[in-house]
Amino acid sequence: MSTTEIVETYTPNFESWISEFQEWQTRIGFDPSWLGDYTFDIKFDWDTAGNSIEFGDFEGMPKWDRRMQVPQQNIRDAIVSMVTVQGDTEFASVEQQHHLLESAPTEYDRKSALRIMCEEQRHGWQMAYVLCTFFGEQGVREAMKLLERNSLGNPIRGEEDRGRILGSFNEPIDHWLDFFCFTHFIDRDGKYQLKMLSTSSFKPLAASMGPMLKEESFHLGTGANGLRRIVKQGVIPVAFLQKYINKWVSTGLDLFGTDESTSAQWAYVYGIKGRFDERESNEPADREHLNEASRNLYWEELKEEMRRISKPRKEGEPALFIPSDKFNRGIGHHHGVRYDLHGELFEGNEDDWKAYLDSALPTAEDERILREEYLTQEWIQYREWKGN
């Protein structure tokens, strides 16, 4: 059995960061009273982290416990970058979502979303702790930047948008349909990223991942459960729902990074970030296509999940499906190429392509219909909150 150590003492650098964090909560409009008795504990699962570097050019050597054990500055920089990106996504999702609490369809959904926001903040808190505690002034600077950037998906508050690092975390989450898609598709990508870091050669990073993965599973379940309840209720037509799935799947696929990524290759060489199935796979890694391999596993998992979500649809409704991984891509080999939902090259002129995208992705008119017609009804199956 693995054990989780909870850290209760902080360095002066991290205590200063906490003060900035509290200001961030106020600035984005997240009321700390919503947390109730929830606490932002620092959790390390040292047993699951492992003691020896598991892959890459340092395989078999002891994992690095401290910054100065890391043999090269460029490897330290790469670790800082990994931690920073992960922390950035956690705070971004809270910025994107917290305004939804006022319009929750049920108390169950409000409580579930609030729990997710608490845990996302804890995950960001954990990453900031790693930066401040293990990476000196460089880490402190990056931890502070986690609170300086703002998601473009925030409701309009008249403040300057400074943008989060990854595209999906600048997307507006304007309503609960977006929320359920985000938690199902984008948080599922988060599961992949956390698992790939769980075998990291930097032991404090690897040890952070176990507790975060356990909490992340609730986020995925919330998304899948929400979409399934929408399908069961049958108010939002399946064909209409499909357009939102198309939107969020394509941005989720982009989160895995560019094809033939050299940064992914070096992260593997350094042992910082492994494959999603690193501990389960008996095959040697294809270092030139690491992002593509993880993205394909994610895409196949989505297809299986969507079959389950689509199953309770009303008779006569079409089955929901996961679009081709070539459709509407923002990065990689397929970016800028006109592929349809089924991965076939689109034939037609610019006007034809625009009309096709309007049929495949949510439009301004779809947003109006959603808000004024569907969301004014009992659009999601009721579920009772049985917690405290």
C-alpha positions in Angstrom: 0.0 0.0 0.0 1.3 3.4 -0.9 1.1 6.3 1.6 0.4 9.9 1.0 2.4 12.5 2.9 0.7 15.8 3.6 3.0 18.7 4.1 1.9 21.4 6.6 4.9 23.7 6.8 5.9 26.2 4.1 8.9 28.2 3.1 8.8 32.0 3.3 8.8 32.1 -0.5 5.7 29.9 -0.6 4.0 31.9 2.2 4.5 35.0 0.1 2.9 33.2 -2.9 -0.1 32.3 -0.7 -0.8 36.0 -0.1 -0.7 36.5 -3.9 -3.0 33.5 -4.4 -5.6 35.0 -2.1 -5.4 38.3 -4.1 -5.9 36.2 -7.2 -9.1 34.7 -5.8 -10.5 38.1 -5.1 -9.4 39.5 -8.5 -11.2 36.8 -10.5 -14.3 36.8 -8.3 -13.9 33.5 -6.5 -15.3 33.9 -3.0 -13.1 31.9 -0.5 -16.2 31.3 1.6 -17.3 28.8 -1.1 -14.5 26.5 0.0 -16.2 25.8 3.3 -13.8 23.6 5.3 -11.8 22.5 2.2 -8.0 23.0 2.7 -5.3 23.2 0.1 -3.0 20.5 1.4 0.3 19.6 -0.3 0.2 15.9 -1.0 3.1 13.7 -2.0 2.7 9.9 -2.7 6.4 8.9 -2.6 5.7 5.2 -2.9 4.1 5.4 -6.3 6.7 7.8 -7.5 9.4 5.2 -7.6 13.1 5.5 -6.8 14.9 4.8 -10.1 14.6 6.7 -13.3 12.4 4.6 -15.5 13.2 5.6 -19.1 15.4 7.9 -21.2 19.2 8.3 -21.2 19.4 8.3 -17.3 17.4 5.1 -16.9 18.3 3.1 -13.8 19.9 6.0 -12.0 18.2 7.3 -8.7 15.5 9.8 -9.3 16.3 13.4 -8.5 15.0 14.6 -5.1 16.4 18.2 -5.3 17.2 20.7 -8.0 21.0 20.4 -7.6 20.8 16.7 -8.2 19.5 17.4 -11.7 22.7 17.2 -13.8 22.1 20.0 -16.3 20.5 23.4 -16.3 18.6 22.7 -19.5 17.0 19.7 -17.7 16.1 21.9 -14.8 14.5 24.4 -17.2 12.5 21.6 -18.8 11.2 20.5 -15.4 10.2 24.0 -14.5 8.4 24.4 -17.8 6.5 21.1 -17.3 5.4 22.2 -13.8 4.5 25.7 -14.9 2.3 24.5 -17.8 0.5 22.0 -15.5 -0.1 24.7 -12.8 -1.3 27.2 -15.4 -4.1 24.9 -16.6 -5.4 24.4 -13.1 -5.9 28.0 -12.3 -7.2 28.7 -15.8 -10.0 26.3 -15.4 -11.2 28.0 -12.3 -11.2 31.3 -14.1 -13.2 29.8 -16.9 -15.8 28.0 -14.8 -16.5 29.7 -11.5 -19.2 32.1 -12.9 -21.4 29.0 -13.7 -22.1 28.3 -10.0 -24.9 30.8 -10.0 -26.8 29.0 -12.9 -26.3 25.4 -11.9 -29.2 23.2 -13.1 -29.3 21.3 -9.8 -27.7 21.5 -6.4 -25.9 18.2 -7.3 -24.3 20.0 -10.3 -23.4 23.1 -8.3 -21.7 21.0 -5.6 -19.9 18.9 -8.1 -18.6 21.9 -10.0 -17.5 23.5 -6.7 -15.6 20.4 -5.7 -13.8 20.4 -9.0 -12.9 24.1 -8.6 -11.5 23.4 -5.1 -9.4 20.5 -6.4 -8.2 22.4 -9.4 -7.0 25.1 -7.1 -5.3 22.5 -4.9 -3.5 21.1 -8.0 -2.3 24.6 -8.9 -1.3 25.2 -5.3 0.7 21.9 -5.4 2.6 22.9 -8.6 3.3 26.4 -7.1 4.7 24.7 -4.0 7.0 22.5 -6.1 8.3 25.6 -8.0 8.8 27.7 -4.9 10.4 24.9 -2.8 12.6 23.2 -5.3 13.6 25.7 -7.9 14.8 28.9 -6.1 14.2 32.3 -7.6 13.4 30.8 -11.0 10.6 28.7 -9.5 9.3 31.7 -7.4 9.1 33.8 -10.6 7.2 31.1 -12.5 4.9 30.5 -9.5 4.0 34.2 -9.4 3.3 34.2 -13.2 0.7 31.5 -12.6 -1.4 34.1 -10.9 -0.6 36.9 -13.3 -2.0 35.3 -16.5 -5.7 35.3 -17.0 -7.9 33.0 -19.1 -9.6 34.6 -22.1 -12.5 32.5 -21.2 -13.4 34.7 -18.2 -16.7 36.5 -18.2 -16.2 40.1 -19.3 -15.1 42.1 -16.2 -13.4 45.0 -17.9 -9.9 43.8 -17.1 -7.0 43.1 -19.5 -6.9 39.5 -20.7 -3.3 38.1 -20.6 -4.0 34.6 -21.8 -3.1 31.2 -20.5 -0.4 29.1 -22.0 -2.6 26.4 -23.7 -5.4 27.2 -26.1 -8.2 25.2 -24.5 -7.8 27.2 -21.3 -8.5 30.4 -23.1 -11.8 29.1 -24.5 -15.0 30.6 -23.0 -17.1 28.3 -21.0 -20.3 30.2 -21.3 -22.9 27.6 -20.0 -23.2 24.2 -18.5 -23.1 22.3 -21.8 -19.6 23.7 -22.3 -18.8 22.8 -18.7 -19.8 19.1 -19.2 -17.9 18.9 -22.5 -14.8 20.6 -20.9 -14.7 18.2 -17.9 -15.3 15.2 -20.1 -12.8 16.0 -22.9 -10.3 18.5 -21.6 -10.0 17.1 -18.1 -9.5 13.7 -19.7 -6.5 15.2 -21.5 -5.4 16.3 -18.0 -5.5 12.7 -16.8 -3.1 11.8 -19.6 -0.8 14.6 -18.8 -0.7 13.8 -15.1 -0.1 10.1 -15.8 2.7 10.9 -18.1 4.3 13.0 -15.4 3.7 10.3 -12.7 6.9 8.5 -13.8 9.0 11.6 -13.9 12.7 11.5 -13.1 12.2 14.5 -10.8 10.7 12.7 -7.8 8.7 15.6 -6.2 6.9 16.0 -9.5 6.2 12.3 -9.8 5.1 12.1 -6.2 2.6 14.9 -6.7 0.8 13.1 -9.5 -0.8 10.2 -7.6 -3.1 12.3 -5.4 -3.9 14.6 -8.3 -4.9 11.7 -10.5 -7.3 10.4 -7.8 -9.0 13.8 -7.7 -9.0 14.2 -11.5 -11.1 11.0 -11.8 -14.0 12.8 -10.2 -13.7 15.6 -12.8 -13.9 13.2 -15.7 -16.9 11.4 -14.1 -18.7 14.7 -13.7 -18.4 15.4 -17.4 -19.4 11.9 -18.6 -22.3 11.8 -16.1 -23.5 15.3 -17.2 -23.4 14.4 -20.9 -25.2 11.1 -20.3 -28.0 12.9 -18.3 -28.4 15.4 -21.2 -28.8 12.5 -23.6 -31.3 10.7 -21.3 -33.4 13.8 -20.9 -33.7 14.2 -24.6 -34.5 18.0 -24.7 -31.3 19.0 -26.5 -31.3 17.1 -29.8 -28.4 14.7 -30.3 -27.5 16.4 -33.6 -27.3 19.7 -31.8 -25.2 18.2 -29.0 -22.9 16.7 -31.6 -21.7 20.1 -32.7 -20.4 20.9 -29.2 -18.7 17.5 -29.0 -17.0 18.3 -32.4 -15.8 21.6 -31.0 -14.3 20.3 -27.7 -12.7 17.2 -29.1 -10.7 19.1 -31.7 -9.3 21.5 -29.1 -8.6 18.6 -26.7 -6.6 16.8 -29.4 -4.5 19.9 -29.9 -3.5 19.8 -26.2 -1.2 16.9 -26.8 1.2 19.2 -28.8 2.7 19.2 -32.2 3.5 16.2 -34.3 7.1 14.9 -34.2 7.8 17.2 -31.3 11.4 17.7 -30.4 10.5 19.0 -26.9 8.6 15.8 -26.2 11.6 13.8 -27.4 14.0 15.7 -25.0 11.5 15.4 -22.1 11.7 11.6 -22.7 15.5 11.6 -23.1 15.7 13.4 -19.7 13.2 11.1 -18.1 10.9 14.0 -17.2 7.8 12.9 -19.0 7.0 9.4 -20.1 4.3 7.8 -22.2 0.8 7.4 -20.9 1.3 3.6 -20.7 5.0 3.8 -19.7 4.8 1.3 -17.0 2.5 -1.0 -18.8 4.1 -1.1 -22.3 6.6 -3.7 -23.3 7.4 -1.9 -26.5 10.3 0.6 -26.9 9.2 4.2 -27.2 9.0 5.8 -30.7 10.7 9.0 -29.5 9.9 10.9 -32.7 6.1 10.4 -32.3 5.5 10.6 -28.6 2.7 13.2 -28.8 1.0 11.3 -31.6 1.0 8.0 -29.6 -0.6 9.6 -26.6 -3.1 11.5 -28.7 -4.2 8.3 -30.5 -4.7 6.5 -27.1 -6.8 9.5 -26.0 -8.9 9.5 -29.2 -9.6 5.8 -29.0 -10.6 6.2 -25.3 -13.0 9.0 -26.3 -14.7 6.8 -28.9 -15.4 4.1 -26.4 -16.7 6.6 -23.8 -19.0 8.2 -26.4 -20.5 4.8 -27.2 -21.5 4.6 -23.6 -22.8 8.1 -23.3 -24.8 7.8 -26.5 -26.5 4.5 -25.5 -29.5 5.9 -23.6 -30.6 8.3 -26.4 -34.2 8.4 -27.5 -35.4 6.0 -30.2 -34.8 7.5 -33.6 -32.0 9.8 -32.5 -28.6 9.3 -34.3 -25.7 8.0 -32.3 -23.1 10.5 -31.0 -19.6 10.0 -32.3 -16.1 11.3 -32.0 -15.0 13.2 -35.1 -11.8 12.4 -37.0 -8.6 13.5 -35.4 -8.0 15.4 -38.6 -11.0 17.7 -38.3 -10.7 21.3 -37.2 -7.2 20.9 -35.9 -5.3 24.1 -34.7 -1.8 22.6 -34.7 0.1 19.7 -36.3 0.1 18.3 -39.8 -3.7 18.6 -40.2 -3.8 22.3 -39.3 -5.1 24.4 -42.1 -6.2 21.3 -44.2 -9.9 21.0 -44.9 -10.9 17.6 -43.5 -14.5 16.8 -42.8 -15.8 15.1 -39.6 -14.9 11.7 -41.0 -11.4 12.6 -42.0 -12.0 12.9 -45.7 -10.6 15.9 -47.7 -13.4 18.4 -48.2 -14.3 19.2 -51.8 -15.7 22.7 -52.4 -14.9 26.4 -52.4 -14.4 28.8 -49.5 -18.2 29.4 -49.1 -18.9 25.7 -49.2 -16.3 25.1 -46.5 -17.8 27.9 -44.3 -21.2 26.4 -44.6 -19.9 23.0 -43.7 -18.2 24.3 -40.6 -21.5 26.0 -39.6 -23.2 22.7 -39.9 -20.5 20.9 -37.8 -19.6 23.5 -35.1 -21.7 25.7 -32.8 -22.7 29.0 -34.4 -23.9 32.2 -32.8 -27.4 31.1 -33.8 -26.9 27.8 -32.0 -25.8 29.6 -28.9 -29.0 31.7 -29.0 -31.2 28.6 -29.5 -29.4 26.8 -26.6 -29.9 29.7 -24.2 -33.4 30.8 -25.2 -35.0 27.5 -26.0 -33.2 24.4 -24.6 -31.7 25.7 -21.4 -35.1 27.3 -20.4 -36.5 23.8 -20.1 -35.7 20.8 -17.9 -32.8 20.0 -20.2 -30.8 17.6 -18.0 -31.9 14.6 -16.0 -32.4 15.5 -12.3 -30.0 14.1 -9.8 -30.2 14.6 -6.1 -27.3 15.8 -4.0 -26.8 13.3 -1.2 -23.6 14.8 0.3 -23.2 17.3 3.2 
